[in-house]
Amino acid sequence: MIIVQVKEGEPIEKALKKFKRKFEKTGIVRELRSRQAFEKPSVTNRKKMMKAVYVQHLRATEE
């Protein structure tokens, strides 16, 4: 359960922003979307490899 401490006189928009930030950090939405459909391990590994190649390419062009 996510608990957000709200100070006296703090606007509700600021409290909502804190809640959204904490909720995003937990990764619940990401995990929920990944569990909606089964993905074969080979597909998962292929995605990881493609991401690693992409990041490596970005770092190479950055230098």
Phi and psi in radians as a Rosetta constraint file:
Dihedral C 1 N 2 CA 2 C 2 CIRCULARHARMONIC -1.640 0.35
Dihedral N 2 CA 2 C 2 N 3 CIRCULARHARMONIC 2.211 0.35
Dihedral C 2 N 3 CA 3 C 3 CIRCULARHARMONIC -2.042 0.35
Dihedral N 3 CA 3 C 3 N 4 CIRCULARHARMONIC 2.269 0.35
Dihedral C 3 N 4 CA 4 C 4 CIRCULARHARMONIC -2.046 0.35
Dihedral N 4 CA 4 C 4 N 5 CIRCULARHARMONIC 2.138 0.35
Dihedral C 4 N 5 CA 5 C 5 CIRCULARHARMONIC -1.411 0.35
Dihedral N 5 CA 5 C 5 N 6 CIRCULARHARMONIC 2.173 0.35
Dihedral C 5 N 6 CA 6 C 6 CIRCULARHARMONIC -1.911 0.35
Dihedral N 6 CA 6 C 6 N 7 CIRCULARHARMONIC 2.208 0.35
Dihedral C 6 N 7 CA 7 C 7 CIRCULARHARMONIC -1.414 0.35
Dihedral N 7 CA 7 C 7 N 8 CIRCULARHARMONIC 2.817 0.35
Dihedral C 7 N 8 CA 8 C 8 CIRCULARHARMONIC -1.089 0.35
Dihedral N 8 CA 8 C 8 N 9 CIRCULARHARMONIC 2.217 0.35
Dihedral C 8 N 9 CA 9 C 9 CIRCULARHARMONIC 1.377 0.35
Dihedral N 9 CA 9 C 9 N 10 CIRCULARHARMONIC 0.111 0.35
Dihedral C 9 N 10 CA 10 C 10 CIRCULARHARMONIC -1.356 0.35
Dihedral N 10 CA 10 C 10 N 11 CIRCULARHARMONIC 2.337 0.35
Dihedral C 10 N 11 CA 11 C 11 CIRCULARHARMONIC -1.154 0.35
Dihedral N 11 CA 11 C 11 N 12 CIRCULARHARMONIC 2.630 0.35
Dihedral C 11 N 12 CA 12 C 12 CIRCULARHARMONIC -1.145 0.35
Dihedral N 12 CA 12 C 12 N 13 CIRCULARHARMONIC -0.515 0.35
Dihedral C 12 N 13 CA 13 C 13 CIRCULARHARMONIC -1.110 0.35
Dihedral N 13 CA 13 C 13 N 14 CIRCULARHARMONIC -0.684 0.35
Dihedral C 13 N 14 CA 14 C 14 CIRCULARHARMONIC -1.182 0.35
Dihedral N 14 CA 14 C 14 N 15 CIRCULARHARMONIC -0.698 0.35
Dihedral C 14 N 15 CA 15 C 15 CIRCULARHARMONIC -1.144 0.35
Dihedral N 15 CA 15 C 15 N 16 CIRCULARHARMONIC -0.683 0.35
Dihedral C 15 N 16 CA 16 C 16 CIRCULARHARMONIC -1.117 0.35
Dihedral N 16 CA 16 C 16 N 17 CIRCULARHARMONIC -0.695 0.35
Dihedral C 16 N 17 CA 17 C 17 CIRCULARHARMONIC -1.101 0.35
Dihedral N 17 CA 17 C 17 N 18 CIRCULARHARMONIC -0.719 0.35
Dihedral C 17 N 18 CA 18 C 18 CIRCULARHARMONIC -1.072 0.35
Dihedral N 18 CA 18 C 18 N 19 CIRCULARHARMONIC -0.779 0.35
Dihedral C 18 N 19 CA 19 C 19 CIRCULARHARMONIC -1.072 0.35
Dihedral N 19 CA 19 C 19 N 20 CIRCULARHARMONIC -0.808 0.35
Dihedral C 19 N 20 CA 20 C 20 CIRCULARHARMONIC -1.075 0.35
Dihedral N 20 CA 20 C 20 N 21 CIRCULARHARMONIC -0.696 0.35
Dihedral C 20 N 21 CA 21 C 21 CIRCULARHARMONIC -1.117 0.35
Dihedral N 21 CA 21 C 21 N 22 CIRCULARHARMONIC -0.793 0.35
Dihedral C 21 N 22 CA 22 C 22 CIRCULARHARMONIC -1.121 0.35
Dihedral N 22 CA 22 C 22 N 23 CIRCULARHARMONIC -0.715 0.35
Dihedral C 22 N 23 CA 23 C 23 CIRCULARHARMONIC -1.111 0.35
Dihedral N 23 CA 23 C 23 N 24 CIRCULARHARMONIC -0.707 0.35
Dihedral C 23 N 24 CA 24 C 24 CIRCULARHARMONIC -1.150 0.35
Dihedral N 24 CA 24 C 24 N 25 CIRCULARHARMONIC -0.670 0.35
Dihedral C 24 N 25 CA 25 C 25 CIRCULARHARMONIC -1.158 0.35
Dihedral N 25 CA 25 C 25 N 26 CIRCULARHARMONIC -0.528 0.35
Dihedral C 25 N 26 CA 26 C 26 CIRCULARHARMONIC -1.198 0.35
Dihedral N 26 CA 26 C 26 N 27 CIRCULARHARMONIC -0.468 0.35
Dihedral C 26 N 27 CA 27 C 27 CIRCULARHARMONIC 1.378 0.35
Dihedral N 27 CA 27 C 27 N 28 CIRCULARHARMONIC 0.345 0.35
Dihedral C 27 N 28 CA 28 C 28 CIRCULARHARMONIC -1.125 0.35
Dihedral N 28 CA 28 C 28 N 29 CIRCULARHARMONIC -0.773 0.35
Dihedral C 28 N 29 CA 29 C 29 CIRCULARHARMONIC -1.141 0.35
Dihedral N 29 CA 29 C 29 N 30 CIRCULARHARMONIC -0.738 0.35
Dihedral C 29 N 30 CA 30 C 30 CIRCULARHARMONIC -1.069 0.35
Dihedral N 30 CA 30 C 30 N 31 CIRCULARHARMONIC -0.766 0.35
Dihedral C 30 N 31 CA 31 C 31 CIRCULARHARMONIC -1.174 0.35
Dihedral N 31 CA 31 C 31 N 32 CIRCULARHARMONIC -0.689 0.35
Dihedral C 31 N 32 CA 32 C 32 CIRCULARHARMONIC -1.070 0.35
Dihedral N 32 CA 32 C 32 N 33 CIRCULARHARMONIC -0.769 0.35
Dihedral C 32 N 33 CA 33 C 33 CIRCULARHARMONIC -1.157 0.35
Dihedral N 33 CA 33 C 33 N 34 CIRCULARHARMONIC -0.633 0.35
Dihedral C 33 N 34 CA 34 C 34 CIRCULARHARMONIC -1.239 0.35
Dihedral N 34 CA 34 C 34 N 35 CIRCULARHARMONIC -0.462 0.35
Dihedral C 34 N 35 CA 35 C 35 CIRCULARHARMONIC -1.519 0.35
Dihedral N 35 CA 35 C 35 N 36 CIRCULARHARMONIC -0.140 0.35
Dihedral C 35 N 36 CA 36 C 36 CIRCULARHARMONIC -1.150 0.35
Dihedral N 36 CA 36 C 36 N 37 CIRCULARHARMONIC -0.612 0.35
Dihedral C 36 N 37 CA 37 C 37 CIRCULARHARMONIC -2.372 0.35
Dihedral N 37 CA 37 C 37 N 38 CIRCULARHARMONIC 2.443 0.35
Dihedral C 37 N 38 CA 38 C 38 CIRCULARHARMONIC -1.239 0.35
Dihedral N 38 CA 38 C 38 N 39 CIRCULARHARMONIC 2.416 0.35
Dihedral C 38 N 39 CA 39 C 39 CIRCULARHARMONIC -2.152 0.35
Dihedral N 39 CA 39 C 39 N 40 CIRCULARHARMONIC 2.235 0.35
Dihedral C 39 N 40 CA 40 C 40 CIRCULARHARMONIC -1.104 0.35
Dihedral N 40 CA 40 C 40 N 41 CIRCULARHARMONIC 2.572 0.35
Dihedral C 40 N 41 CA 41 C 41 CIRCULARHARMONIC -1.007 0.35
Dihedral N 41 CA 41 C 41 N 42 CIRCULARHARMONIC -0.596 0.35
Dihedral C 41 N 42 CA 42 C 42 CIRCULARHARMONIC -1.142 0.35
Dihedral N 42 CA 42 C 42 N 43 CIRCULARHARMONIC -0.625 0.35
Dihedral C 42 N 43 CA 43 C 43 CIRCULARHARMONIC -1.213 0.35
Dihedral N 43 CA 43 C 43 N 44 CIRCULARHARMONIC -0.715 0.35
Dihedral C 43 N 44 CA 44 C 44 CIRCULARHARMONIC -1.068 0.35
Dihedral N 44 CA 44 C 44 N 45 CIRCULARHARMONIC -0.795 0.35
Dihedral C 44 N 45 CA 45 C 45 CIRCULARHARMONIC -1.120 0.35
Dihedral N 45 CA 45 C 45 N 46 CIRCULARHARMONIC -0.681 0.35
Dihedral C 45 N 46 CA 46 C 46 CIRCULARHARMONIC -1.110 0.35
Dihedral N 46 CA 46 C 46 N 47 CIRCULARHARMONIC -0.709 0.35
Dihedral C 46 N 47 CA 47 C 47 CIRCULARHARMONIC -1.113 0.35
Dihedral N 47 CA 47 C 47 N 48 CIRCULARHARMONIC -0.722 0.35
Dihedral C 47 N 48 CA 48 C 48 CIRCULARHARMONIC -1.077 0.35
Dihedral N 48 CA 48 C 48 N 49 CIRCULARHARMONIC -0.756 0.35
Dihedral C 48 N 49 CA 49 C 49 CIRCULARHARMONIC -1.115 0.35
Dihedral N 49 CA 49 C 49 N 50 CIRCULARHARMONIC -0.758 0.35
Dihedral C 49 N 50 CA 50 C 50 CIRCULARHARMONIC -1.123 0.35
Dihedral N 50 CA 50 C 50 N 51 CIRCULARHARMONIC -0.670 0.35
Dihedral C 50 N 51 CA 51 C 51 CIRCULARHARMONIC -1.157 0.35
Dihedral N 51 CA 51 C 51 N 52 CIRCULARHARMONIC -0.724 0.35
Dihedral C 51 N 52 CA 52 C 52 CIRCULARHARMONIC -1.114 0.35
Dihedral N 52 CA 52 C 52 N 53 CIRCULARHARMONIC -0.705 0.35
Dihedral C 52 N 53 CA 53 C 53 CIRCULARHARMONIC -1.137 0.35
Dihedral N 53 CA 53 C 53 N 54 CIRCULARHARMONIC -0.727 0.35
Dihedral C 53 N 54 CA 54 C 54 CIRCULARHARMONIC -1.103 0.35
Dihedral N 54 CA 54 C 54 N 55 CIRCULARHARMONIC -0.803 0.35
Dihedral C 54 N 55 CA 55 C 55 CIRCULARHARMONIC -1.130 0.35
Dihedral N 55 CA 55 C 55 N 56 CIRCULARHARMONIC -0.712 0.35
Dihedral C 55 N 56 CA 56 C 56 CIRCULARHARMONIC -1.099 0.35
Dihedral N 56 CA 56 C 56 N 57 CIRCULARHARMONIC -0.716 0.35
Dihedral C 56 N 57 CA 57 C 57 CIRCULARHARMONIC -1.122 0.35
Dihedral N 57 CA 57 C 57 N 58 CIRCULARHARMONIC -0.722 0.35
Dihedral C 57 N 58 CA 58 C 58 CIRCULARHARMONIC -1.091 0.35
Dihedral N 58 CA 58 C 58 N 59 CIRCULARHARMONIC -0.758 0.35
Dihedral C 58 N 59 CA 59 C 59 CIRCULARHARMONIC -1.185 0.35
Dihedral N 59 CA 59 C 59 N 60 CIRCULARHARMONIC -0.592 0.35
Dihedral C 59 N 60 CA 60 C 60 CIRCULARHARMONIC -1.204 0.35
Dihedral N 60 CA 60 C 60 N 61 CIRCULARHARMONIC -0.687 0.35
Dihedral C 60 N 61 CA 61 C 61 CIRCULARHARMONIC -1.299 0.35
Dihedral N 61 CA 61 C 61 N 62 CIRCULARHARMONIC -0.415 0.35
Dihedral C 61 N 62 CA 62 C 62 CIRCULARHARMONIC -1.217 0.35
Dihedral N 62 CA 62 C 62 N 63 CIRCULARHARMONIC -0.583 0.35
